[in-house]
Amino acid sequence: MVDRKSDNDGARGAASGSRLAADAVSELLMGMRLVGVNYRRIELTPPFGLCFGGEPGRAQFHFVACGPVLLRREDGAVHAMNTGDAVLLPRGGRHDLVSQPDRPGRDVADFAAAPLCPSVSAISACAGEDCSSPRVQVFSGCMEFDLGGMNPLIGLMPEQMFAGTLLSRYPEILPMLEAMERETRGERAGFAGILARLADVVSAFIVRAWVECGCGEASGWIEALRDPRLGRVLAAVHRDPGRDWTVAELAAEMGSSRSVFAERFLTVTGMTPLRYLTELRMRLAAQWIGRDHLPIEEAAHRLGYGSQAAFSRAFKRVTGQAPGALRAQTHSARS
């Protein structure tokens, strides 16, 4: 006889575990910040070749409103993109948009750019300077990609992430791509600003979908996201990094003994729980001090340090420089 109660209990347990994993992913992606700093609407007629990637450390997004276009990476790999295709390159890097695989690329920054609205410009790269009937239209964005305390995740992502591969599982992305195509072609009032916002949303959606699909073949500490119990611990730590966490409290979040938790955490993430917590705090501190210009003493207070001196020692031990040096570098870059 089939034990239906046992089957039902098992199904409920699996569903509960799935929900816990989803909740952990949601918590960990709360800090995601993906904001375009430089957008371009580009009109092209073959033959053409544009080179991108001159801004290290920033992601790059391309949407093809009217194709085809070839995406050529620095290693020579070529990917065909047609009308309605979008791609996110989370780590940026040198790459070209070309009409033929062997077409040389010219730096996109060398082309004259006409401002359309703040942060969005228009570029014409047409044969004979004739763009009266452009055959190719691309909307590109250079983006600041910040996952808060989860920035190591960026290094585990594929070099390029195509929106088209998500359509079967996430059909809701299609209306966003269709809206981008209409805005690029139609040039209605305010289209440039709308395109910029849509590019941000589509890029963030690509990242979230990759995480929800299990992060591809990424391994190491990312396995914690696939483990509902460890994911719950990571979510708690990221939610409150300034708390004076103990191993016993973290083990309680997982629902296990200290020894079992510590061993499991080290096996999956490659570091002890307290080291993970310290490195998370210092990544957050570097972003707050460097990007958000938060005073050092305020960063120390937020992260639970009793004194600025103790915080500064931890920051230098993890990052290799004093927080004051980071602040000075940031100030110099802005001047």
Phi, psi and omega in degrees: 000139181282130177275088184294326179297317179297317178299316182295319178298319179295318179296318179295323179295318179296318179296320179297317178297320178297319180295320179298318179296316179297320179297320179297316178300317180299316180298316185288335179270358180302327183273005182296130179227110181231100186233127179290136178250344182203109180250151177221131167262120190244129175250134188222149165229137180297150358277146180212159176202117180241135181254134179237170173108018181280359181242090184298147177084005179241147178283160177230137180236137175228134173235129181263106179279332176210115187250193009268164177220148173252129173265118182245121179277168183297332179278002178096350179295138184238134179234126180280136177232132181245180181306130179091356180276147176223149180218141174245128173254095191298332179253009180063235180093161181293133177198164183234152164250118188226163177267335175227150185304327184258012181287128178293151181254141176252136183305128183298334180290346180281346182275146176294135182240128178260124182294135175257322175193173179306126178077000179235129179229165180245137179232136174246123179230069189247149178298126180069015180061019180257107179245026182297328177226073185298136180271340182226135175227130182229139172246120186239150178220133171262127193232146167276121186246110185228121178255025179061229180288355182259020183305331176302339179298329182299322180292343181266352183284156175298160179297324176222143183232111186268132180295329184299332180287349183265348193297323182293325182268330182233072183297343181292347178284338183300314178301328178292318178293321178295322178295321177297320179297316180296317182293322180294317183283323189280329181053044177285171181304129178077011186297325184295315179295321178296318178300319180299316180292319179297322178298319177300314184293315180297319179297315178297323179296320179299316180296313181298318180297321179297318179294314182296333179276007175099010177063035176057231182261011180298142181229200182076220187294343179296340177299338178297329178293333181273352180256108184306322184287316177289324177301324179295322178294312181299319179300318180295318181293316180291329180289328184219068185291341181275355179290147179280072184293142170245161178300324179297319180292321178292321177298323178296323177299323179281337182080040181216177176286163180300316185293317179296316180298311183299319180293316180295317181297315180296319181298317185280316187265341182083009178210163179287159179302318183287328175293318178302315180298316180296316181293324175300313180301317183288327175296315178297317181298318180299321178290318181295317183284316184280315185271315186263357177059035178286137176303146183301317181296328178289319177299317179299316180296316181300326185266011170085015179272135183286340180214155178293328180296316179296319178296315182298321178296316179295319181297315180292324180297322184274317187263342181089359177216158179283150179300329177296325178293320177297317180297320180294319178299316180297317180296319180295321180293328181280339184284000000 
